């Protein structure tokens, strides 16, 4: 353990200790000699102004009144945290289609500087962290930043919106509630003032966005979750039913570990198959995910949803009968 990590570990030990910590324990925790423990304690107290009290016989700790207020100056990370930060930095840099690139450029530069300082000239193999965006859509960075500003400033927002389902362009005035990242894409949950209801908007379909002076109407978090997270998918609405899907024993090895919905119920069947129950309102997104599993998934209930899946499969099959 190098000195940087020893100082960080020593700080964390003393900050969380309820009783004085002996030098013997510090030697064991820091993997160093008795003399090194005393040097590090002196550096922590004299150079970093830590509230270290105690002695070699009774042990050391932070002064109880000062411990809660004291933190190491600057940003201190151990190797594991630094490696995790490096992975997160690569995730930011390589995902999202570059929509956050310019806004986060100063932060990324500071992260890279921190990595360089800690590596002592050693090159970090960033290519070992692989990020593969999946079906992310192109998005206007300025529109995204305007949407986020309106959400955080709690101001109303006006924008042009072209619905993907109808390709119709409309002008909307909304009270933004929150932004949601879902399946590599961003959505805005908002109260639509013209339609007097909650709506979810795909941010990549928003243009000419402008933050207004008017204060946004705030909706209770519980109401937002009831309306927008109560059933399956991003454009869910209140749940109108529960779908029961049975997966083959082979697919069960994947599905049993997957999160489909916050209120899902799953169980292994005696023959090795897996039964999953999820609340849903609109069926389109749920059907898409079930059909992704092909012959390894079967919708058992409700009958109407089962018939929808059957019709879609028949239509798909007809494409191959020419």
N, C-alpha and C positions, 0 to 999 in steps of 0.2 A: 504494500500500500504506500503510495507516494505521499508527500507532505500535504498536498492539496486535499486529498481524500481523507487524510488523518484529521486535519483541522475541521473539515465538514462533519466527519463522524463524531469527533469530540464535542463539537457544538450540539449535535443532535442528542448525544448521550446525556450531556449536562442539562439540556433544555427540558428533556422529558423525565429526568430522574426526580423522584419524590424525596429521596434521601441522598446524603453524600455518597459519592462513588469512590471506591478505594483505588489506589494507584495500581494494585495488582489486577483489578478488573479492567482498568484502562489499558494496561499493558496487553492483556489478553485480547480485548476488543480491537485495539489499534495495531496489534501485531508488531510491537516495537519495544525498545528497551525502556528502563526506568528513567534514564536521563532524557530520552526523547520525549517521554510523557511530560516531564517538567518543562522542557523547552517549548513544547506545543501549548501547554497551559499558560506559560508566560507570554507567548505570542498572542494567544487568544485574548488575554487580559490587557496587555500593555499596548499592542498594536491595533487590535480590533475593538478595544474598549468593551469587551464582554464582562458582565458582572460576576466574575469568578470569585468564589469565597471558599475558605476551608484550608486544610493543611494536609501534609503527608500522612498523618496518623489517623485523623478522623475521616479523611476523604474530601473530595471537592464537589461542588455543585454551583448552580447559579443562585444569586440572591433572589429570594422568593418574590420580593416586590418588583424586581427589575426583569425577571425571566420572561414574563409575558410580553414585555415591550421590546425586548432586544432581538434583533435579527442580524445576521452577518451582512455587512455592506456589499452592495452589488448582487450579482447572480452567481450562486454557488450550486454546482451540480456534481454528483458523483459519476463514475463511469457508466453505470447502468442507466442513470437518468439522461446522461449525455447521449448515449447510444439510442435511447428511445426518442430523444429530441431530434437526432439526425434522421431517424426513420420518419418522424412526423414532418420534418422539413421536406423530405423527398415526396411525401404524400401531397403536401401543399403545392410543391413545384410541378408535379407531374400529373395531377388530376384536375378536373374541373375545366379543362379546355383553355387554361390560361386566364380565366375570367378574374382571378384574384392576383394575377402576376404583378401588375403595377402597384396596386394598393399595398401588397405585402412585400414589395421589394426592399424597403428599409428594414423590415423585421428579418427578412431572409439574410440580408447582409450582416446583421448583428449576430444571427445564429451561426453563420459561417465564420465570423471573426472569433466567436467563442470556441467553436470547434478547433480552429487553428491554434488558438492560445493553449488549449488543453492538450493538443496532440504533440506539442514540442517538435514541430516540423514533420511529423508523420502524416502520410497521405491517408485520408479516410476512403475506403473502397465503396463509394456511394452507389456504384453500379450493382452492388450486391443487394440493394433494396429495390425491388421491382414493383412498380405500380401500373396496373393495366386498367384504364377506365373502360367501363362497359356501357355502351349505348347512351353515352352522355350526349346532350344536344348542344349545338352552338348557341351562345348567349351573348348579348351586347353588355359589355362591362359597365358602361355608364348607366344603363337601365338597372342593372343589378345593384350598383352602389346607391342609386337614388332610392330604390325600394328599401334597401337596408337602412338608409338614413331615416326614411319616413317611419319605419318600424321602431327604431331606437329613439327617435326624437318625439314619438307619439304625435305625429302630425298627419293630417289627411293627405291623400295622394291621388293625383289625376293621371290617367294614361290611356293610350289607345291599346285595345286588345283584339287580337285576331284568333278566335277560337279554332282549335285544330279540327274539331269534329265537323264544323259547318263552314269554316274559312270566312266567316262573317266578321267584319271589323266594326267595333263599337268603341265609344268613348266612355270610360268608367271613372267615377269618383268614389273612393273607398276610404274606410278607416282601417289601416293595416293592423293586424293583430300579431302575426309572427311569420317568419320565413322558415321553411321546412326543406331539408335536404333529403331526398327520397330517390333511391335507385340512380344515383349519379346525376340527378337533376334537382333544380331548385323551384320551389313553389311559394306563392304568397297566399296566406290565409287572411281574409279581410271581410269586413262588413261592407256590402255594396249598398250605397245610399239610395241609388235609383231603384234597385230591386228589393230593398229592405230585407236583406237576408245575408247569411254567411256564404261566401264563395271561396273556392281555391283557384288561383290563377297560376298557370305555368309561366315562370319568369321569362323564358326564352320567347314567349309570344307577346311580351309587353314592349311597347315602344313609346317615344315621346313622353316619358314619365316626368312628372313635376311635383315636387313637394309643395303643399299649400300651407297657408298661414293658419288655417283652422285646426283646432285641436282634434285629435282622433278620438272616436268613441271607443271606450275600453269595454271589452266583454270579459266576463268571469272565465278563468281558466277551465273550471269544471264544465261550463257551457260550451266552450270551444272543443274540449275533448268529447263531450257528448255528441256534438253535431258533426265533428270532423274526424274523430278517431274512434267512434263507436263501432264501426263496421270495417269491412275489408277494403284496403286500397286507399289511394291518396284522395280521390274524389268520392268519399264514402257516404256521407250523410248518416242519419240515424239508422241503426241496424233494423232490418225488416225480417230477418230470418237467420237461421243457423245452417250452414252447409256441412254435411258429413261426407268426408272423402276417405276412401280406404286405399292404401298404398301397398304394393307387393312387398314381400319380405326383403327383396333386394333394395328397393327404393327406401324402405324403412330405415336403413342404415344412415341415410342422409336426412330424411324428413324429420325423424325423431329429434334431431339436433337443430332443426331450423326454427326460426322465429317468424311465424306468419302473421300473428296478431297478438296484441297484449292480453286478450281474453280467450285465446285458443285453449282447447282441451284435447289432449292426446293420450292414447293408450296402446300398448302392444297387445295384439290379439293372440290367442293360443297357437295359431298356425304360423306365427312369425310376421304376419302382416301388421300394418300400423293404421289406426283409425284417428283421423284428425277432424275436429269440429271447430269451425270459425264463423263468427257473425259476419253478415254481409248485407249490403243494400243493393248497389249496382253490381251486376254480375260480370261485366266485361273483363275486369282485371283479374278476378278470381278464376274465371274460365281460362284465361290466358295462362295463368300459373299452373293450373291443374293439367291442361293439355300439354304443357311443357314436358310432363312426365310420360306422355304417350300411353302405351299399354300397361304401364306400371301404376296407373292411378285410375280410380273409378269413383264417380260421384254417386253416392247412395241415396242421399236425401238433400233437399226436397225434390219431389218428382219433376217440377217445372224446370229446375236447374239441370237436372239429369237429362231432360229432353233437349234443352239448349245445347248441352255438350254433345249429345248424339247428333243433332242437326249440323253442328259445326264440323264434326268428324266426317259426316256423310258428304258435306260440301267439299271438304278438303280431299276426300277420296275421289270425288268426281273429277277433280283436276288431273288425275292420273289414269282416267278411263278413256282418254281420247286416242 
